[in-house]
Amino acid sequence: VARAREIYVRWVTPAEDEERVRDAFAFNNAVLLERFGYAEAANRRFHALFTAHCAGPAASEVGRDADAARAWTRAAERLDGDLARAARLAAAVEMLPAGAAWGAARALEGWLTVEAGAAAPTVRAWWTRAEAAAALGDAPTRERALHETRSAFSAASIAPSAEEAELAARAALALADLRAAETTHPAIDPGRRPSMRRYVDALRARVREESARAAPVIDAYAAVHAMGRAREGISALRRQGERYEALVRVVLASRFTLPDDVRRQIRGASPAARDEVRARLEDALRATLDELVRPVECLAVERYALAARLSARASLPTLESDRARQRLAAYGEERVAVCLARAHERDPSFEGLRPGELSRSRPGRHAGRVLGPPALEDRGTSTAPSPPGGRGRDRAPRPGR
């Protein structure tokens, strides 16, 4: 049987191996040799299989075969120390592209139970476990594995430029995305209030609640950026900006209901007079909403600018950096300049708008509202600022009912 298999391996080239059995034959021959007492010869074959698929130009292609993964698993049983751990991990990792997600999951669980520690292979193992769980539709296990990927990286002494650092950053970004998907902003409706003052107080309180709701997601993306990986940092910054804009849209869509005291005052008035009173109140409300969101809009602008600059500095154009530049262009050069100037006042290391940085931008419109350059209050460095007080002068969109 072994000779027949070796004839096949000798005669059939890899390109002609349509059934992809060459690796399986080589693996089975090694098993046969070991079973019939030829341990030394079996060892050589297991080592050869391991070397062929773990290193060299063939590793990336031939290694993506489930039979090769089984060969690595067998090789690991014959080896000692770091090489054995690497073999077990390689076996589990290479099962996943072959579509054997359940096999990868089982192999990784076994590996992590016995071998896991504060080292680079553990980071790779947990990341692969998360991918296997995703392929199986096992969301809780995927989330747990993503957390473990980050924890293993934090506990190990791994250079930021290493592959494991990228995997940890990808895990952190995925966790931030999960948190963002779970965080929704319900419509802001202060309801019917005894007076206009009570209505505005309730409105501000609801805006503060939504800012607090958004803060953990924004902070999660900030943690990804702090990990120092360019690609994941660009994505995190762009998505931070998106979360700030989502908060702005919720605030601008706040619903307005006439307070009780105003209803009593206009009860006997003519329809024209009632419409005039309502219009004045809505103007005041729009001014309040406008001032509430302008500092938050500037935070979005800052994040988009940081994403675009990080992409340029790293010479790494991505879809996320393109989206960030599109958002900056939508705000317009004048508005961006105002926001970045305020950021520079708050933090001198934050560079203002550079000449020509938005050379292709157009006068900005955002979410249906014209963005002018009004004076902005300095909101400090908080990731989810409390809304400012006072009344703005620019008009925001007319609220609902």
N, C-alpha and C positions, 0 to 999 in steps of 0.2 A: 504493500500500500504506500509506504513512504517513497519507494523508488518511482512509483507511478506519479505521485504528486510532484516529485522533483523533476521528472521528465516534463510535466506540464509547465512548471515554473521555468525550466530551461528553454523550452520551445516557444512558449506563448509570451510575447512581450507585454509590458504594461499597457501599451496602446491597444493590443488585441484582447486584453483581459476584460471582455464585456461583462462577464459575471462577477468581476472583482473578487476572485477567489485566491489570487496569488498569495496575499498576506495570510489568508486563512489556512492555506496549505502549509506555508512555512511555519505558522504557529502550531498547527496540528502535528507536524513532523517533530517539532521540539517536544511537544507533549508525549508523543509516542516514544521518543528516545528516553525521556525521563521515566516513563512508565515501565519500560523494559530494562531499566538499570543502567542506562548510559548517561549518568548524571553530568559528567564533564562535557560531553558533546551537547547535551541539552542546554547546559549553561551557556556555552558559546553561542548557540542559536538564539537563546533568549536575549543575550547581550547584543547580538547583531541586530535583532529586531528592534530592540530599544534604541540603539544608536541610529538605525536607519530612519526611525520615525520621530525621534526627539531632537535630532540635530541635522544640519546640512540642508541642502536645497530641497530634498524630498519631504522634509518634515511638514511643510505647510500644505502639501497636496495629498500625499499618500497617507499622512497622519489622520486625515479626516475619514477614516474607515473604521467601522465598529469592530471589525476583526482585529485591526491593528490596536485598537483600544484594549481589547481582551489580551492581546499579546503583551501590552505594557503592564496590564494588571498581573499577568503571570510573571513577567520579568521582575516586578516589584517584590514578589514573593521570594525570588531567588537572590535579591540584592539586599544590601544593608545601608543604614544611615540615610544621608540626604538624597542619594540616588534613588533609594527605594521610595522615599516620600514623594520625590519628583515623579517617579513612574506612576504611583497611585493617582496622583493629581492629574497627570497627563492622560491617563486612561479615562478618568471621569470627564475631563474637559472635552476630549475628542469624541465622546459618545454623543454630545449634544448636537453638533452639526450633522451627525448622521441620522438625526431624528429619533434617537433612543433616549428621549427625555426621562422616562421612568428609570432606565438603567443609570443614567447620569445622576439622577436624584439619589438612588440607592447607594451608588458608589461614593458619592460625596458625603452622604450622611455617615457612612462607615469611616471614611477618611477623617472627617471632622471629629468624630467621636474618639478616634485613637491618636491621630497625629496633630491636630490643630494646636497652634500656639501663637505667640506674638512674632510672626515671621511672614515674609512675603508670600510663601505658598498658601498660607491661611487666607490672606486677602484674596488671592485668585480663586481659592476654593469656594469661599462664601459668595463671591461675585457669580461664579458659575452656578452655584446652588440657586441664586436668585434668578438666573436666566432659565434654569431648568424648571423652576416653579412657575415662571411666566409662561413657558411653553405648555405647561400642564394646566394653566388657568388657576393655579393655587395662589391667590392674592395674599392671604395671611403669611404663608411661608415665604413668599417673595419679599414682603415687607420686612419680615424678621431677618432674612438673609442680607438684605440691603443694610439694615442697622448693624449687623455683625461685620459686614465688609468695612464699614466706617470704623467700627470699634477696633477691629484687628489692625487696621492701618494706623490708627492713633496710638495703639499700644506698641507698635513695632518701630524700629529706627530705620525708616525707609526714605531715601532721597526723594525730594519733590519731583524730580525728573524721571523717576522710575515708572515702569508700566503700572505697578500696583498703585501708585499715586493717582494715575488717571482713572483706574477702576474705582478707587475710593471716591474721587470727585464725581464720577458718573453715578455712583450709588447715592451720594449726597444730593445730587440734582434730581434723581428719580424720587427720593424721599420728599424733597421740596415740592415736586410736581404732585405727588400723592396728597400732601397737605393742602396744596392749592385747589385740587379737585374736590376736596372735602369741605372747603370753605366757600360758602355762598353768602351773598349780601341781599337780604330781603329788602323790599321796597320800604323807603322811609316815609312813614305816614304818622305825623304827630297826632292826628285825629282832631276832633272838635274840642276846643279849649275855651275857658271862660273869657280870656282876653288875648289880644295880639301879643302882649309881652309873654304870657304863659306859653303861647304857641311857639314863639321864637326860642324860648328857653328849652322847650321840649324838643324842638328841631335840633338845637345844638347838642343836647344830650344824646340824641339818636346818632348824630354824626360822630360823636366821640365813641359811641359803642361800636360803630362800623370801623372806625380807625383802629380800635383795639382788636377787633376781629381780624383785621388784615395784617396786624403787626407780626404774629408768629410766622406767617407765610413769607413775608418780606424778609424777616430775620433769617429764615431758613435759606433763602437764596443768597443773602449776604454771607452766610457761612460757606457756601459753595465758592463764591468769589474769593474769599479769604484763603482758600486752599492753594491758590497760586497756579492753577491750571488754566491756560488761556482759553481753550475751546469751551470748557464747562463754565468758566468765568463769564465769557461773552453771553452764553445762553442765560446764565443766572441774572446778569444785569438787565438784559432785554426783558426777561420775564418779571423782574422787579418793577420795571417801568410799566409793564402791562397791568400789574396788580394795582399800582397807584392810579392808573387811568380807569380801571374798573371801579375804584372807590369814587373817583370824580363823577362818573356816569350815574352812580347810585345817588349821590348827593344832588346832582342837577335834576334828577327825576323825582325829587321829593314832592309829595302831594300837598295841596293847599286846601284847607277848609276854612270858611269864614268863622272867626271866633264869635262867641255868644254876645259879647258886648257890642260888637260891630253890627250884628244882626238886629239887635234892639234899636240901635241908632238909626238904621236905614229902613226900618220896617215901614214907616209912613212916607218915605221919600219916593220921588218919581223914579221910573225905570232908568232914566238917563243919569240921575244922581246916584242911584245904586251902582250903576256900571262904573261911574267915575270913581267912587270910593273903592270899589273892588280893584280897579286898575291901579290906583295909587298903592294899595296894599300889596298887590302882586309885584309892582315895581320895587317896593322896599324889600320884599322877600327875595326877588331876583338879585338885588344888590347884595343881600346877606349871603345867599348861596354862592355868588360869584367870589366874594372875598373868602369864603370857606374853602373853595377848591383851588384857588390860585397857588398857594404854597404847595399843595399836593401835586398840582400839575408841574411845578418846577422840579419837584423831586423826580418825577417821571422823566423830565428833560435831562436832568443830571445823569440818571442811569443810562439813558439812551446814548448820551455823549460819551460816557465811560466805556460802554460796550463798543462803540465805533472806534474810539481811540485805542482800546486794547487790541482790537482786530488789526488796526494799522501798525501798532507797535510790534505785534507778534507776526506780522506778515501772514495773517491767517484769515482770509475772507471766508465767511460762512453765511448760510441763509439767515441765521440769527443776527449777524452784524448788518446784513442788508436790510432786515426789517427795522433795526434800530435807526439806521440812517433814513429810512423812509418816514419813520415817525418824527424824526427831527425836522425833516423837510416839511412835514405837514404842519408843524408849529410855526415855521418861518424864522428867518434869520433874526429879526428884531426881538421876537419873543424869546428865542433861545439865548440871545446875547444877554437879555435882562436876567434870565434865570441863572446862567453861568456866572454872571457878575456877582449876583447875590451869594452863590456858592463860594466864590473866591473870597468874598468878604467874611464869610463864616469860617472858611478854611483856606488860608493863603496858598496851600499846596495844590488846590483845585484851580487849574488854569482856566481863564475865561475863554470866550469864543475866539478862535484863531482866525486871522484873515484868510478868506477863501475856504474855510472849513465847510461851509454850507453853500458853496458857490452855485449849486444847482437847485437850491431851495426856492420855494414860492411863498408869497404871503400866506401865513398859516390859517387854516381852519381846523378846528378840532371838535369832534363830537357835535357838529352843527352850530358851534358858537364861534364868533370872531374873536381871535386872541390878540388883543392889543398889548402894549407894554406898560401897564400901570405900576405904580410903586408897590413893592412887596415888603411885608414884614419879615424879619429874620426869624425863622422858626427853629433855629438851632440844629442839632444833629440827630434828633430823634427819628427813627425809621417810621413811626406812625404818629405824626404831630397832632397835638390837640388843635382844633380849629381856632383861628384868631377871632377876636371880638370886633365890634364896630360894624360899620356899614360901608360897602363898596359903592363905587359910582358906575361901573360898567354893567351892562344889561346881560343877564343870562337868559336862557330860553324860558318861555312862559311855562310854569308848572302845570300839573294836571288839573283836575276838576276844581 
